[in-house]
Amino acid sequence: MTAPTADQSAEQLPRPARLSEVKGWFFTADQLLFDWFLAYQKERSEAGDLLELGAYMGKSAIFLGARLGAGERFTVCDLFDSPAEDASNSKEMRKSYASLTRRAFEANYLSFHDELPTIVQGLSSLVSEHVEKGSVRFAHIDASHLYEHVHGDILAVRELLTGSGVVVLDDYRAEHCPGVAAATWQAVANEGLRPVCITGTKFYGTWGDPEPYQKALLGWIEERGDVWHEVQYVNGAPLIRLSAKGAKEPAQPVSRHRPAPAAAKGAAGSAAAAPSGPVVRPVRRTPGVPTRATVRKVAREVLPPIVARALVKARKRVGGR
């Protein structure tokens, strides 16, 4: 089912002040690539919608929503807290996503955006009923990790993508997700999927021509200077491998719960802490002029005792007048 709105009246819903506070795994390298691919398509006026299969708490969805163009549609498909239809999928859901609820996703997303994306709550196999064929320019698959489901998701997305559309596959090499690895590379070997690049966590490919993407991507990497990369060859075709450790992250979506600017808070705090009475400043002494206490101490240590006692008696007589 689909739903564009949500009831946010319940307590204990998340209120992230920044994207990093949203639970989930979305590293700098992939943020940079999501941003780059979407900007590259926009610069070339490549029309199309956005799609995400598997949203968890919404971290990457929030990021994608901030790159949505005018007139474009963003569809998110996830089981959320609905029961899976088979025992294996239900077991994985309980193990990996025990805290996942639709309300938490919506609260996170609405912290950064005024409207929700189109939400399909159910198995990812249902997405083809809600998204038109050939309408999607960028799709992110991060749903079930079971081979049969991932294989089905890949085939479904192939029909939904535009001719030059990009598909991103999460956990394509994670040791706890061998089914994702099998389905990903099977699609490369048998289903015509052509790799563009990879990070430590995601695979980026297209059923179109990867060469324009790769050429532009290498130029962008060269210009940045803070993204490591190498070019490997898989079955005779180039594949860019990159890492962004220490690289500057792209522009982040802004939360409506973000704290007030530090400068304004500092000024307000200083005004509140300012005393209402006169300001007492320390007495400034002329350098080199000894204090009275210093003179007395020197007199006691240097002058003969009889002279020092005479001086003390003289000061007492003067003070008594």
Beta strands, then each sheet from edge to edge (+ up, - down):
strand 1: 2-3
strand 2: 49-53
strand 3: 74-78
strand 4: 118-121
strand 5: 136-141
strand 6: 161-170
strand 7: 194-198
strand 8: 202-206
strand 9: 228-234
strand 10: 237-243
sheet 1: 1+ 4- 3- 2- 5- 6- 8+ 7- 10- 9+
end
